[in-house]
Amino acid sequence: TNAGLIILKEKEHPLKIQSYIPAKRAMEISLMDILEATGEHLNCNRPITEQFYAQYGRAAQKLGIINQIARIYLKEITLTDL
């Protein structure tokens, strides 16, 4: 699928990786864009570790909040809800 993250340069061969450039500036590409483009997901099965916070800084802070909220709501869904 075309996620719109990269574009083929004019008159370039589509099978060569160097033929592509980003469609947006890095600050305009979100984690959601990347997750949707790759078909990946966030893993909320475990609390975020201190190592993760140290490695990813500001992004880890935001992901930590999302992770905690997801975990709270997931705990409220019981088998009878499914």
N, C-alpha and C positions, 0 to 999 in steps of 0.2 A: 504494500500500500504506500501511497505517497503521504508522508507525514509532514512535508513542507519544511524539513530541517536543513536539507541540502538541495542545491540546484546544480545542474549540469552546465558547465561553461559552454559558451557558444562555440560551435565547430570542434568539439572535443569528443573523444571516443568514450562511450558510456561504460565500457568494461575496465577502464583505467581509473584507479582511485584518485589520482591527481587531477582528474577531469572535473572534480566536484568542488564546490565552495559552499560555506555555510549560507543559508538563506537569510539568517538573522544574525545580529550581533550576539555575542555570548550572554550579555546581560538581558537579552530578550527571550532566551530559551529557558523554559522552566523545567523543573524536575518532572512535572506532569507531562510536558511535551515528550520528554525522553522515555518515560514509562509507557506512554501510549504508543510511541513509535516502535519500541522494542517488544511490546506485549508483556512487559514485566509488571511486578506489583511490589507493594511495600510489605515487609514481613513484620507483623505486629504480634507475633506469638511470644516474644520475649521483651522484657524491659531493655531499654538502650543502656549499653555499658559505658563506663567512664572512658574506656579506650576509644569508643566511637565518638564521644564528645571531644576528646583531645584531638582526634584525627580530622574531624569535619567541622569543628568550630561553630560558626553561626548557623550553618545548615543543620547541624546536629541539634541545636537548640529548638529550631522549628520542627524538625522531625520528631524530636522527643515529645513535644506537645501533642502532635498528631498521633503518635504511637500510644501515648497514655490515654488520650480521649477514645481512640479506637478500642483499646483494651477494656476500658470502663464499659462502653456500650456493648462489646462482644460478650462480656460477662453477664449482661442483662438478658441476652437471648438464650432461652432454654429450648430443650428438645421439643417441648409442646408448642413453641412458637413456630417451629419448622414444620 
